């Protein structure tokens, strides 16, 4: 479904602030894979998401999505087949519009929002009910009044209303409290499995990186330093990841945010 071939990206090249965020990254993701990505700050996790989504063009290499070379394809065109969630629950939806209006936009029905059919409204209600958050009874409430967890769950539904070829989750639970994190991750797993969506998820929680999905990547200094799947991944513990990071990176992982998770 996705191939990154020798992708490199340096920000502020030729200046004292030059930073190589992706360093000759090659990565193949199979159709239906759910890949968890972990690494310290500055490892290149969010940058790889941005490169895939078309947030910027890479310096070298190619990006192939479902057999199509999208390396030079602009972000708004890639967005037709790529869904994306961010760490900030305020992104990905229109806060001044109602839940129903946001879903109408996500569904891509076209025309005036006031022209949403009764059958479509019922479909919105049915999908919202699956979240188990009571949002189906608040469809006329502005999205800006929702809690972070409710908004992130709604944004996930919007991003997958028309199942994308690829779903990018960039620490989409990082700003939520522990109880809400568990709820949103359960919804994420359910939505991805039911729609057979190929998914990449950046997380700072090592346990989540081992439990969710079928493959775990570890990044450091713009490179993929470890890639585990199958039986190898099933046997791993968090302590093993710490050892593997030290062996591959040449130093111990000292990121408090990851370690405290």
ABEGO torsion letter per residue (X at the ends): XBBBBGBBBBBGBGBAABBBABBGBBBBBBBGBBBBBBEBBGAGAAAAAAAAAGABBBABEBBBBGGBBAAABBAAAAAAABBBBBABAABGBBAABBAAAAAAAAAGAEEBAAABBAAAAAAAAAAAAAAGAGAAAAAABBAAABBAAAAAAAAAAAAAABBBABBBBBGAAAABBAAAAAAAAAAAAAAAAAAGBBBBBBBABAAAAAABEABBBBBBGGBBABBBBEAAAAABBAAAAAAAAAAAAGBBBABAAAAAX
